[in-house]
Amino acid sequence: MKKSILAMLLASLTLGLAAQTENPRGIYRLMTLIGKSGEVNSPYHQYKVCTDSLTLMVVFGRNGTFSINNNDHMVFNYTGDQPKSEDDKSILIYDSNAEHFTEKWWSDYPYHMIFPHNDWCIEKYQSGQYTEESRIAFDAMTGKAEVDAKNPLTGIWRLIGEVDELRDLKKGLPKLHEKYSSSRYFNTFMIFTPKNMVRVNGGSGFVVDAVYDGKKAYTYNDVTHLVKWLSKDRIAVEKHTDIGIDWMIMERVTDGQTPMSYIISQYIQRAPRALN
């Protein structure tokens, strides 16, 4: 009996140790960091999106704004907590599994209030930790937005272009599609959830409260935008400009891609040599 209990304890310990050496995969929030003044709660509203292809950093600012970038230029795989040599200043990933991971990176910031100078900085991340606005943004970008049967606008829409009037739009749609991939509208999404609207434009975006008038219009920041339905999966949305009204032409995303997966694919195409 004692031997059986000892075996169970050893097995449990082995599993526990193994679980801390997994490659982090998912969305993690920066909780604490250890800098020149010891361990402190993170003053940054920062997340890491860890995938098999790259690692994105998402930082939330004021008024629901956020930025997305690929500043790490690497896949976060488990490395252990010790560099290969004294001169090795590569990023280290350890104490890692689906729930948390620790990142250790070399800081050469000379006058930063928190980061040390010419020493290691340690950041601790945890999954499942969101503020209200970050949960809205991530749910929208990963395709988890709630479905509201009363609001047909709900869902992910890809902006393909803008026109100053809707007359003869059917003739102009093929041109919008032809120019889309090289246009400034490429990689721009508007995601409507029952109570919010999330706009993503490549490396940035914002979250706002939204009020819907059925399928006819939506309002945010006290401005109402009319919606004209061109077909079941294609709409024209009113855009207020300094000289009048333009129309944003959007198509519902039905190919199974989420904004996040689309953004990741674009970063991979732009910088394939930067990945491990």
C-alpha positions as CSV (number, residue, x, y, z in Angstrom):
1,M,0.0,0.0,0.0
2,K,2.8,2.4,0.9
3,K,4.6,1.5,-2.3
4,S,1.4,2.3,-4.3
5,I,1.0,5.7,-2.6
6,L,4.7,6.5,-3.3
7,A,4.3,5.5,-6.9
8,M,1.3,7.7,-7.3
9,L,3.1,10.7,-5.7
10,L,6.1,10.2,-8.0
11,A,3.8,10.0,-11.0
12,S,2.0,13.1,-10.0
13,L,5.2,15.0,-9.5
14,T,6.5,13.9,-12.9
15,L,3.4,15.0,-14.6
16,G,3.5,18.3,-12.8
17,L,7.1,18.9,-13.9
18,A,6.4,18.0,-17.5
19,A,3.4,20.3,-17.6
20,Q,5.7,23.3,-17.0
21,T,7.8,22.6,-20.1
22,E,5.0,22.8,-22.7
23,N,5.1,25.4,-25.5
24,P,2.7,28.2,-24.6
25,R,-0.2,28.3,-27.0
26,G,-3.1,30.7,-26.7
27,I,-3.7,34.2,-25.4
28,Y,-1.9,35.2,-22.2
29,R,-2.0,38.5,-20.2
30,L,1.1,40.0,-18.7
31,M,0.5,39.9,-14.9
32,T,3.7,40.8,-13.2
33,L,7.3,41.6,-14.1
34,I,10.6,41.5,-12.3
35,G,12.8,44.5,-13.0
36,K,15.3,46.6,-11.2
37,S,12.9,47.2,-8.3
38,G,11.8,43.6,-7.8
39,E,8.5,42.0,-8.8
40,V,5.6,44.5,-9.5
41,N,2.2,44.2,-11.0
42,S,2.2,45.0,-14.7
43,P,1.4,48.6,-15.4
44,Y,0.8,47.6,-19.1
45,H,-2.4,46.2,-20.5
46,Q,-0.4,43.7,-22.6
47,Y,-1.1,40.3,-24.1
48,K,0.8,37.7,-26.0
49,V,-0.9,35.6,-28.7
50,C,1.2,32.5,-29.0
51,T,0.8,30.3,-32.1
52,D,2.8,27.6,-33.9
53,S,3.8,30.2,-36.5
54,L,4.6,33.4,-34.6
55,T,3.9,35.4,-31.4
56,L,1.9,38.6,-31.6
57,M,1.8,41.3,-28.9
58,V,-1.5,43.1,-28.3
59,V,-1.5,46.2,-26.2
60,F,-4.6,48.1,-25.1
61,G,-4.6,51.8,-24.6
62,R,-7.1,54.5,-23.8
63,N,-10.7,54.7,-25.1
64,G,-10.8,51.1,-26.2
65,T,-7.9,51.4,-28.7
66,F,-5.4,48.5,-29.2
67,S,-2.3,47.8,-31.3
68,I,-1.1,44.5,-32.7
69,N,2.5,43.9,-33.6
70,N,5.1,41.2,-34.3
71,N,8.0,42.7,-32.4
72,D,9.2,39.4,-30.9
73,H,9.9,37.9,-34.4
74,M,9.9,34.4,-33.1
75,V,7.7,31.5,-32.0
76,F,7.5,31.1,-28.2
77,N,8.7,27.5,-27.6
78,Y,10.0,26.2,-24.3
79,T,13.7,27.0,-23.8
80,G,14.5,26.6,-20.1
81,D,15.5,29.5,-17.9
82,Q,19.3,29.5,-18.6
83,P,21.0,31.0,-21.7
84,K,23.3,28.8,-23.8
85,S,26.3,30.9,-22.9
86,E,27.2,34.1,-21.1
87,D,27.0,36.0,-24.3
88,D,23.7,34.5,-25.3
89,K,20.9,37.2,-24.8
90,S,18.2,35.3,-26.6
91,I,14.6,35.4,-25.2
92,L,14.0,32.5,-22.8
93,I,10.6,30.8,-22.3
94,Y,10.0,28.5,-19.3
95,D,7.6,27.6,-16.5
96,S,5.1,27.2,-19.4
97,N,1.9,25.4,-20.2
98,A,-1.6,26.2,-21.3
99,E,-2.2,28.3,-18.2
100,H,0.9,30.4,-17.9
101,F,4.5,31.0,-19.0
102,T,7.5,33.1,-18.0
103,E,9.5,35.2,-20.5
104,K,13.0,36.3,-19.7
105,W,14.6,38.9,-22.0
106,W,17.7,41.0,-21.9
107,S,17.1,44.7,-21.3
108,D,19.5,47.4,-22.4
109,Y,17.2,50.3,-21.5
110,P,19.4,52.9,-19.8
111,Y,16.8,55.0,-18.0
112,H,13.6,53.0,-17.9
113,M,11.6,53.2,-14.6
114,I,11.0,49.5,-14.4
115,F,13.2,47.6,-16.9
116,P,16.8,47.1,-15.7
117,H,19.8,48.2,-17.6
118,N,22.1,45.5,-19.1
119,D,20.3,42.8,-17.1
120,W,17.5,40.3,-17.5
121,C,13.9,41.3,-17.1
122,I,11.4,38.6,-16.3
123,E,7.7,38.8,-17.3
124,K,5.0,36.4,-16.1
125,Y,2.0,35.7,-18.2
126,Q,-1.3,34.0,-17.4
127,S,-4.1,32.8,-19.7
128,G,-7.8,33.5,-19.1
129,Q,-7.2,36.9,-17.7
130,Y,-9.1,39.7,-19.5
131,T,-10.5,43.1,-18.9
132,E,-14.0,43.7,-20.2
133,E,-12.8,45.5,-23.3
134,S,-10.0,43.1,-24.1
135,R,-12.4,40.1,-23.8
136,I,-14.7,41.8,-26.3
137,A,-11.9,42.5,-28.7
138,F,-10.4,39.0,-28.5
139,D,-13.8,37.3,-28.8
140,A,-14.5,39.4,-31.8
141,M,-11.1,38.8,-33.5
142,T,-11.2,35.1,-32.9
143,G,-14.7,34.6,-34.1
144,K,-16.4,34.1,-30.8
145,A,-18.8,37.0,-31.0
146,E,-22.3,36.3,-29.7
147,V,-25.1,35.8,-32.3
148,D,-28.1,38.0,-32.1
149,A,-31.0,36.8,-34.2
150,K,-32.6,40.2,-34.0
151,N,-29.5,41.9,-35.5
152,P,-28.5,40.7,-38.9
153,L,-25.4,42.9,-38.8
154,T,-23.9,40.6,-36.1
155,G,-20.7,39.0,-37.5
156,I,-17.5,39.7,-39.2
157,W,-17.4,42.0,-42.2
158,R,-14.4,42.7,-44.5
159,L,-14.1,46.2,-45.9
160,I,-13.3,46.0,-49.7
161,G,-13.5,49.6,-50.6
162,E,-15.3,53.0,-50.5
163,V,-17.5,54.8,-53.0
164,D,-18.9,58.3,-52.9
165,E,-22.3,57.2,-54.2
166,L,-24.2,53.9,-54.6
167,R,-25.4,54.4,-58.1
168,D,-24.1,51.9,-60.6
169,L,-22.3,50.1,-57.7
170,K,-22.9,46.7,-59.4
171,K,-20.6,47.7,-62.2
172,G,-18.0,49.0,-59.7
173,L,-17.9,45.9,-57.5
174,P,-15.6,43.9,-59.8
175,K,-13.1,46.7,-59.7
176,L,-13.2,46.9,-55.9
177,H,-12.4,43.2,-55.8
178,E,-9.7,43.5,-58.4
179,K,-7.9,46.3,-56.4
180,Y,-8.7,44.9,-52.9
181,S,-5.4,43.1,-52.1
182,S,-3.3,46.2,-53.0
183,S,-5.6,48.8,-51.5
184,R,-5.5,50.6,-48.2
185,Y,-8.7,48.7,-47.2
186,F,-6.9,45.4,-47.3
187,N,-6.9,43.6,-43.9
188,T,-9.6,45.9,-42.4
189,F,-12.5,44.3,-40.6
190,M,-15.6,45.5,-38.7
191,I,-17.1,43.0,-36.2
192,F,-20.5,43.6,-34.9
193,T,-21.5,42.0,-31.6
194,P,-24.9,42.5,-29.9
195,K,-23.6,45.5,-27.8
196,N,-20.3,46.5,-29.4
197,M,-18.5,47.2,-32.6
198,V,-14.8,46.2,-33.0
199,R,-12.8,47.6,-35.9
200,V,-9.5,46.0,-36.8
201,N,-7.2,47.6,-39.4
202,G,-4.1,45.4,-39.7
203,G,-1.9,46.4,-36.7
204,S,-4.5,48.4,-34.8
205,G,-8.1,48.6,-33.7
206,F,-10.7,49.9,-31.3
207,V,-13.7,48.7,-29.3
208,V,-16.8,50.9,-28.9
209,D,-20.3,50.5,-27.5
210,A,-22.9,50.3,-30.3
211,V,-26.6,50.6,-30.5
212,Y,-28.4,49.0,-33.5
213,D,-31.6,50.0,-35.3
214,G,-32.3,46.5,-36.6
215,K,-30.7,46.1,-40.0
216,K,-31.0,49.8,-40.9
217,A,-28.3,51.5,-38.9
218,Y,-25.9,51.5,-35.9
219,T,-24.7,54.3,-33.6
220,Y,-21.5,54.7,-31.7
221,N,-19.9,57.8,-30.2
222,D,-23.3,59.6,-30.8
223,V,-23.0,59.2,-34.6
224,T,-25.5,57.2,-36.5
225,H,-24.3,55.3,-39.6
226,L,-27.0,54.1,-42.1
227,V,-26.7,50.7,-43.6
228,K,-27.9,49.8,-47.1
229,W,-28.2,46.1,-47.8
230,L,-26.8,45.2,-51.3
231,S,-27.4,41.5,-50.8
232,K,-27.5,38.9,-47.9
233,D,-23.7,39.1,-47.4
234,R,-22.9,42.5,-48.7
235,I,-23.7,45.9,-47.2
236,A,-22.9,49.6,-47.8
237,V,-22.3,51.6,-44.5
238,E,-22.6,55.3,-44.4
239,K,-19.3,57.1,-43.6
240,H,-19.3,60.8,-42.5
241,T,-16.5,62.9,-44.0
242,D,-15.6,66.6,-43.9
243,I,-17.2,67.2,-47.3
244,G,-20.2,64.8,-47.1
245,I,-21.1,61.2,-47.1
246,D,-19.2,58.2,-48.5
247,W,-20.1,54.6,-48.4
248,M,-18.0,51.7,-47.1
249,I,-18.6,48.5,-49.0
250,M,-18.3,45.4,-46.8
251,E,-18.7,41.7,-47.4
252,R,-19.5,39.2,-44.7
253,V,-16.6,36.8,-44.0
254,T,-17.9,33.3,-44.8
255,D,-14.6,31.5,-45.6
256,G,-14.0,30.3,-42.1
257,Q,-11.1,32.7,-41.4
258,T,-11.2,34.9,-38.3
259,P,-9.7,38.4,-38.2
260,M,-6.9,37.0,-36.0
261,S,-6.1,34.1,-38.3
262,Y,-6.1,36.5,-41.2
263,I,-3.8,39.0,-39.4
264,I,-1.4,36.1,-38.5
265,S,-1.3,34.9,-42.1
266,Q,-0.4,38.4,-43.3
267,Y,2.5,38.8,-40.8
268,I,3.8,35.4,-41.9
269,Q,3.7,36.4,-45.6
270,R,5.5,39.8,-44.8
271,A,8.3,38.4,-42.7
272,P,8.8,34.6,-43.3
273,R,12.5,34.8,-42.5
274,A,11.9,36.2,-39.0
275,L,10.3,33.0,-37.8
276,N,12.1,30.2,-36.1
